[in-house]
Amino acid sequence: MAIADISGRRRFLAQGNVYLPHIAIIEKIIDETPTVRTFRFNFKDEELREEFTFDPGQFAEVSVFGIGEAPFCISSSPTRSDHLEFTAQQVGRLTNALHRLSVGAEIGFRGPYGNSFPLDFLEGKNLVFVGGGIGLAPLRSLIWNVMDNRDKYKNIDIIYGARSPADLCFKYDLDAWEKDKTVSMAITVDKGDESWTG
């Protein structure tokens, strides 16, 4: 593994080549909705597991070998560094292939890429997070980063919506945030069902 500093950002290069993916192993698959899954994974390379860093809002190129590669935001938080996660909705050839994988499967990973949320700018401010459906995935990384550094921020409001209760992603996180007395939560759906009490 090589670490390069490109435009002030660390790049973790497989065999020194920006185009070669690192090998990662899927450790857990979480069914968020009927068409959305979160993939928890870690690198095969032990050194990379220890050294890898990213900032909330960055993305990675994830590949299914023999199928292709696509960009996905890193939906886990850098403050919880024992694993990495990305979340994918089943919409095309590559995401269908991802959804057919099981725990123990190998995937390719290149990154992190892109700009991140301006954490320094957000410190000491009231924060409002607004997301819908799978759009909560990049915000989830930032929300957990903020929650794990709670003393740096003022009020936190989270507004999250989906088409139906079945389309709400990250229900385990929503429950945790709702129980946190320092957070104001509002969850809404376009069309409720018999289970919806909101």
Phi, psi and omega in degrees: 000138175240144177246121180245147175257108182243118181054040177078006180242142178284136175239132181257104190262131175283121180053031178073011185241121183296340183267350179269133179278152168282152176271129177235153182244129178289124181258334182202145176235126182248121175281108180278313179218179177301336182238004183236131177230146171256131181251116175266132184212169174213160183283147176291324181284114182300320180298318180295322176305320182283323189270336190296133176222158174203171178243149179304132181104347179280163181232173178222157171269119181250133181238143169255117187298132181087354181243307181154194186222146178209155179278139175221140175291150173277114188267355174271171182257143176295344178283349178240076195272009179283350178200170175236154178220147166225157185237133186228134174266138182283101184226345185206192186301310183290316181291329173296319178295319177302315183292344176273348180287159178233172179303136182098347179290151177262139175231166175260149183218125173234134178147190007279156178232164173085169177283161179245174174292147184280078186303317181299319180294326184283340183300138178078009183245160168285137184239135175237122178253127180234123180212159178224138177055227180289349177296351175284342185305308179291328178291328180303317178301315180290317182300312179295324177298317178294314181298324180281353174231045192305325183293347182272353187230156178272228183293144177237123175241133177238123177241120185224136180223162177207170180296320182211167177304326180292341182266003177286123178269161173056045182302324179295324176288317179303318178298316181296317180292323179295326181283342180284118185289351178267003183239138173258123184243141171223119180243131183224154175229153178292320182220116179280171173226191184296339179275347187278125180245002183282000000 
